[in-house]
Amino acid sequence: MNFSSARLYFYQEIQQPDEHIDLAKAALYIAQEEYPDLDTAEYLNALDTMADEVQECLPASRYPLRLIQTLNQYLYVDLGFAGNQTDYYDPCNSFLNDVIDRRMGIPITLALVYLEIARRIDFPMVGVGMPGHFLIRPDIPDMEIFVDAFNRGEVMFAQDCEDQLAQMFQQPVSLQPDFLAPITNRQFLARMLTNLKYIYLKQQKLEKTLAAVERLVLLFPEVILEVRDRGLLYYQLGQYSQAADDLENYLVKVPDAEDAVVIRRLLAELGK
């Protein structure tokens, strides 16, 4: 498996209608760029096995809270999955294979393991992109309960979410409906890649940052800020013709951008 075939598989997966995108496969294709010899089937089988083991423990009455209780017991007590509190910004926390192997991750990747097992036992759940902290919830109309996969599957209600936001931002926060709205599969993958983008940027690993941004642009070609960031990374890596294309495209789309002067100066340096 080389870098470009992992990218190709990722691209093919996200070309489908959103509801048909297999999140686990797409996440493993993201990881495959980091681990070219990664066997995706092995980790999909691991998720299948986990789901089979949960299935054997399921209560006769499949009430959502009972199912969550069973999933929590299995994942956090029996298997020992946990949020990585000590090294939150370790890139391994963003790769599904590492999360399954190490039984440790960040909110979104632990949520992914939880969602994938829940889906396999016919208990559909969806991701919720709350600002600053990723949650999941049963995909059941009018059921306002949320699960925090990072904190051992803690069950939360809307008021708990509001309290958590207030704590996080150190000020009262009024809960906007979109804070707790379910996100699409593409948005889920974009959030994973955005985490990697900022982790690698902080570490000044520009080629890996670029790889994350390139996949963000594949997911959402219309998000012009990602096109700009790709152009800036191309520039820093000396890929000047690609840089010029992206930065010119950015100025065409947003001629009055706050950073337009800086971008024009870079383009002038590139002879554009």
N, C-alpha and C positions, 0 to 999 in steps of 0.2 A: 504494500500500500504506500504509494508516494503522496506527497503533499497535494498535488493537483487532483488525484483521484478522490481523496477525502473531500476536497472542495466541490468536486463535481457531484459526488453523492449528496452532499449537503444541498447544493443548488437544485438537484432533481427532487429532493424531498420537499423543498419549500415551494416548488412550482405547482403543487396540488392545491385544490381548494383548502382553505385554512383548517376546516374541521377534519380533513383527511391526513393532515401532517402528523406523522408519528414523532411525538416529542422525544421519546427515548432514542430513537434512531438518529434524529437530527442532532441531539446533544452528543451522541457518541461520534458522529461525524465531525463535530467541533473538536472533540478530544483527539480524534485521529490525526489532526494536523500536528498536535503536540506529541502523540505516540503513534508513529506511522505503522507499527506492527500490531496495533490494537485489533483484537478479534471482536467485532461488534456482536456477533452471534452469541459469544460466551456471556456477555453482559445482559443481552436480552433474555437468554436462558436463565440467568441468575434471577432476573425479575420474575420470570414465569415460575421458578421454583419457590421464591418467596410467597408469591400469590397462592400457589398450591398449598403451602404450609399454613397460610392464614385461613384459607378456605376450610381446612380441617378443624380450625378452632372456632369457626363462626357460630354465634348463638342461633337457636331456632328462630327467634323473633328478630328480624333484620331491621330493628329501629336504628336510625342513623347514629344516635349517641352510643348505642351498644356496639355498632360496627366500628366507630371511632375508638372506642375503648379497647376493642380486640386488636385493631391495627396498632394502637399505641403500646399495648402490652408486648406485641410481637416485635415491633421495630425498636423500641427504646429499652425494653427490659430484657427480652429474650436475645435480641441481636446486638443490643448496646449502641445503636446509632445515637449520635449526639451532635449538637452544634459546636463548631470549632471556635471556642471562646478565646483561646490563647493565640492563635495565628489566623485571624479572620481573613487577612489579605493574601494568604498563600494561594497561588493560582490553582493548586490541586483541588481546592474547595469548589472550583468551578467545572471540574471535569467529572462526568458521571461515573466513569470507570474507577477513578480514585475514590470517589464518595462511597461507591459500593465496596471497594476493597478495604478502605480505611474506616468505613462506617462513621464518617465524619464529614460535615460540609457546612455550607452557609444556608440561609433561609430558602433561597430559590432552588438549590440542588437537592436539599432534603425534601422540599415540597415536591420536586419532580419524582423522587423515589416513591413518596407517599401516593401521589396521583396515579403513578403507573401501576402500583399494586392495587389501589382502590378500583381502577378501571378494569383490571383483570378479574376482580371478584364482583363485577357488575354493580359497583357503588360509585357512579360517576361523580367526580369532584372537579372543580375549576380553580385556576390560580386567581389571586386577587392582588393587584399591584399597589398595595397601600404605600404611600410615600415613606421611604426609609426602612420599610420592613415588609417582606413578602409573606402573604398568608394564603391559605386555601379554604374552600368551603364546599359543602355538598351541593351538587347541581340540582337542587330541589326548589321549585318555586315557593316564595314566601318563607323560606327557612333561613333565618338570619343567625346562623352560627358559623364561626370561623375556627380554623385549626392552625396553630402556630407550630409548624414542623420543626422549627429551630429549637423551640422550648418544649421538647418531649411531647409534642402533640397537644399542648394546652388548648382547651376549648375556650373560645372567647365570644362575647356578644358585642354588639355595636358600641355600647358604652365602654367596654374594655378597650376596644380599638381606639376610641377617642382619648381615653386616659393614657394609653400607651404613646399616642402621638404627642400629647401635651408633655409627657415626661421626656420624650425624645427631643422635642424642640424647645423645652424649658419655658413654655408659655401655653396658655389655653388655646386649643385648636378646635374650631367647629368642624364637625365631620361632614365633608362634601359627599354627595351620593357617588361621584365618580371615584372617590378614594377606595370604595369597597365594591366597585363594579368588576365583574369577571373580565379577564383579559384574553385576547386571542392567542393562538399557538405562536403566531409570528411575533407578537409582543413579548411572549414568554421567552422565546429564543433571543430576541433583541436585548432583553434585560440581562440574560446570561452573558451575552457578548459585550454589553456595555460594562459589566463588572470587570471582565477580562481586559477591556480597553484601558480602563483607568488603573488597574493593577499594574499592567505592563508599562503604561506611560509613567507611572510613579517610579518604576524600576529603571526607566530609560531604556527599555527593550523595544526599540522603535519598529523593528521588523515584525515582532509579535503584536505590537499595537496595531500596525498596519493590517495584519492578517485579520484581526478582530473587526476593524473598521470596514475592510473590504466585504466581509460577510454581513455586516450591518447594512451596507449599501445594497447587497443582493436582496436582503429582506425588505428594505424600504427605500427603493431608488429615489423616491420623491423627497426624502428628508435631506434638504440641501446642506444642513450643517455637517452631516456626516460626509457628504461629497467634499465640502471645504476641508474638513479634517483629514480626509484621505489625501487631498492635494497638498496640504501642509506636510504630511508625513512623507509623501513622495519627494517633496522638495528637500526635506532634511536628509533623506536617504540618497539624494543625488539622481533621482529618476525625474529629470527636469521636463521632458515632454509630457509625461502623464500628469505631473504637477500643474503645468500650464493649462492643460485641458480642463482639469477639475476646477482650478481657481477662476478661469475665464467663465466657465459654466456657472459658478457660484455668483459672480458679479452680474451675469446676464439675468439670473433669477432674482437676486437681491441687490440691485444697484445702489440702494441707499443703506446698505448694511453698516453697522457701527464700525466694523473693521475694514470697510472698503478701501480706505486710504492705505492701510498696511498691505492689503492684498494687491492693490495696484502697484505699490512700490516693489513687491516681490516679482510681479509679472514684468515690470520694467527691467528688473535685474535679469530676468530670463529672456529679455529681448522681445517681449510681447506688448 
